[in-house]
Amino acid sequence: MRLRNKPWAPELIAAHPELIATAETSDLAGKWAQRFADPKLPVELEIGSGKGQFIIGMAQAHPEINYIAMELQTPAIGMILKKQLELQLPNLQLFLGDGADLTDFFATNEIQNLYLNFSDPWPKTKHAKRRLTYRTFLNQYHAVLPADGQLRFKTDNQGLFEYSLISLNANQWQFDFISLDLHQSERQEINIETEYEQKFAAKGQVIYALDAHYRTETTS
């Protein structure tokens, strides 16, 4: 969803390079850990962080992990930055950039786990290549994740969820967790909700979720 323009956002972003990187920032790949207070911690990434409720919640709940909020919309990332300036979480960094260019900004094995939450479903068949679980995106996730790294996905859209199951399976990903009703599963006890998730759940909509890792073929 396109947010209203925030005229103050570009100036705020430009004023805080210590908290937020942009696609114009050079030489990012392989050096993300150095942007955090503790560079020894594993780094996890959310693509499409919206207003930041999920990624901020994760950073607060898991100080033993470093998190990156990646967002394409300047108004959205500006809102996250505004919250981060108040919270000053040492394990949260922001990135204004496009998930389609992931391997330009992250090195091999640099991200431990990757989150996709309530991504645009792009329901028309002709727009399938824009879905964040289309094979070209999956190839990039595989490139930046280690062998045990997971893609963790949540959506309220049944069509996108079914498509994602098929796409992941067809592109050599193995499922570690699948839920057709996340809020009624054992995972809900530790589930950090997004803004959209709370909105949809309040209307009685089912939330779908999965975890998957790339399946490396072995030869005997």
C-alpha positions in Angstrom: 0.0 0.0 0.0 1.3 3.4 -1.0 1.6 5.8 2.0 1.0 9.5 1.9 4.0 11.6 1.3 6.0 12.7 4.3 7.8 15.9 3.3 10.1 15.7 6.4 11.3 12.2 5.6 14.1 12.8 3.1 15.8 15.4 5.3 15.5 13.2 8.4 17.0 10.2 6.4 19.9 12.4 5.2 20.6 13.6 8.7 21.1 10.1 10.2 23.4 7.9 8.1 24.5 6.1 11.2 21.0 4.6 11.5 19.9 4.3 7.9 21.6 3.3 4.7 20.3 4.0 1.2 20.8 2.3 -2.2 23.2 5.1 -3.0 25.4 4.2 -0.1 28.4 2.5 -1.6 30.1 -0.7 -0.6 27.4 -2.2 1.7 27.7 -5.9 0.8 29.6 -7.9 3.3 29.8 -5.0 5.8 26.4 -4.8 7.4 27.5 -6.3 10.7 29.9 -3.3 11.2 26.9 -0.9 11.3 25.7 -2.5 14.6 26.9 -1.9 18.1 27.8 -5.6 18.4 29.0 -6.8 15.0 29.4 -10.4 16.2 25.6 -11.0 16.4 23.7 -12.7 13.5 21.9 -10.4 11.1 18.3 -10.9 10.0 16.4 -8.9 7.4 12.8 -8.0 6.8 11.9 -7.0 3.2 9.0 -4.5 3.1 8.9 -3.3 6.7 6.0 -0.8 6.3 5.7 1.3 9.4 8.1 -0.9 11.4 5.9 -2.5 14.1 7.2 -6.1 13.4 10.9 -5.3 13.0 11.0 -3.0 16.0 9.1 -5.7 18.1 11.6 -8.3 17.0 14.6 -6.1 17.9 13.1 -5.4 21.3 12.3 -9.1 21.9 15.7 -10.4 20.7 18.6 -8.3 21.7 20.9 -11.2 20.7 20.1 -10.6 17.0 20.8 -7.7 14.8 17.9 -6.7 12.5 17.7 -4.7 9.2 14.4 -3.1 8.1 14.4 -2.8 4.3 11.7 -0.6 2.8 11.2 0.9 -0.7 8.9 3.7 0.3 10.6 6.8 1.7 7.6 7.8 3.8 7.5 4.4 5.5 11.2 4.1 6.2 11.0 7.7 7.5 8.4 6.7 10.0 10.5 3.7 11.2 13.5 6.1 11.5 11.5 8.5 13.6 10.6 5.7 16.0 14.2 4.4 16.1 15.5 7.9 17.0 13.3 7.6 20.1 14.1 4.0 21.0 17.8 4.0 20.0 17.8 0.2 19.6 21.4 -0.9 19.2 20.4 -3.9 17.2 18.3 -2.2 14.5 19.5 -0.7 11.2 17.3 0.6 8.4 17.8 0.4 4.6 15.9 2.4 1.9 16.2 0.1 -1.1 14.5 -2.3 -3.4 14.3 -6.1 -2.6 14.6 -6.9 -6.3 18.3 -5.8 -6.0 19.1 -7.8 -2.9 22.4 -9.4 -4.1 23.7 -5.9 -5.0 23.5 -4.9 -1.3 24.2 -8.1 0.6 27.0 -10.7 0.4 26.7 -14.5 0.3 25.6 -15.9 3.7 25.3 -12.4 5.2 21.7 -12.7 6.3 20.8 -15.5 8.8 17.0 -15.3 8.3 14.8 -13.3 6.0 11.2 -12.1 6.6 8.4 -11.4 4.2 5.3 -10.1 5.9 2.1 -9.3 4.1 3.7 -8.6 0.8 1.7 -7.2 -2.1 -0.1 -10.3 -3.6 0.0 -9.0 -7.2 -3.1 -11.2 -8.0 -3.1 -10.8 -11.8 -1.3 -13.6 -13.6 0.7 -11.1 -15.7 2.2 -9.6 -12.6 3.4 -13.0 -11.1 7.1 -11.9 -11.6 6.5 -9.1 -9.1 5.5 -11.4 -6.3 8.3 -11.7 -3.7 8.1 -15.5 -3.8 8.6 -15.6 -7.5 11.7 -17.7 -8.5 13.9 -14.7 -9.3 13.4 -13.4 -5.8 13.9 -16.8 -4.3 17.2 -17.1 -6.1 18.4 -13.9 -4.5 17.3 -15.1 -1.0 19.2 -18.3 -1.5 22.3 -16.3 -2.4 22.3 -14.2 0.8 21.2 -16.9 3.2 23.5 -19.6 4.7 22.6 -23.3 4.3 20.5 -23.3 7.5 19.0 -19.8 6.9 15.3 -19.6 6.7 12.7 -17.6 4.7 9.9 -16.7 7.0 6.7 -15.7 5.4 3.2 -14.4 6.6 0.2 -13.3 4.6 -3.6 -13.0 4.9 -3.9 -13.7 1.1 -4.8 -17.4 0.4 -3.9 -17.1 -3.3 -0.5 -15.7 -2.6 0.1 -18.3 0.1 -0.8 -21.2 -2.2 1.3 -19.7 -5.0 4.2 -19.4 -2.6 4.0 -23.0 -1.5 4.1 -24.1 -5.2 6.9 -21.7 -6.1 9.1 -22.6 -3.1 8.6 -26.3 -3.7 9.4 -26.0 -7.4 12.6 -24.1 -6.7 14.2 -26.5 -4.3 13.1 -25.1 -0.9 12.1 -27.3 2.0 9.4 -26.4 4.4 10.2 -26.3 8.1 6.8 -24.9 9.3 3.4 -24.4 7.6 0.3 -23.0 9.2 -3.1 -22.4 7.7 -4.1 -20.5 10.8 -1.1 -19.0 12.5 -3.1 -17.4 15.4 -4.5 -20.8 16.4 -1.1 -22.5 16.2 1.6 -23.0 18.8 3.7 -20.3 17.1 1.3 -17.6 18.2 2.8 -17.5 21.6 6.0 -16.0 20.2 4.5 -14.4 17.1 5.3 -10.7 16.7 2.5 -9.1 14.8 2.6 -6.5 12.0 0.2 -3.6 11.7 -1.6 -5.3 8.8 -1.7 -8.6 10.7 -3.5 -7.0 13.7 -6.0 -5.3 11.3 -6.8 -8.4 9.4 -7.0 -10.7 12.4 -9.4 -8.2 14.1 -11.7 -8.7 11.1 -11.5 -12.5 11.6 -9.3 -13.2 8.7 -7.0 -16.2 8.8 -3.2 -15.6 8.8 -1.1 -18.0 6.8 2.6 -18.6 7.6 5.5 -20.8 6.6 9.3 -21.2 7.2 11.5 -22.7 4.5 15.1 -23.2 3.8 16.9 -24.0 0.5 17.3 -27.7 -0.1 20.8 -28.5 -1.1 20.9 -31.6 -3.3 23.4 -34.2 -2.3 24.8 -36.9 -4.6 25.5 -40.4 -3.4 
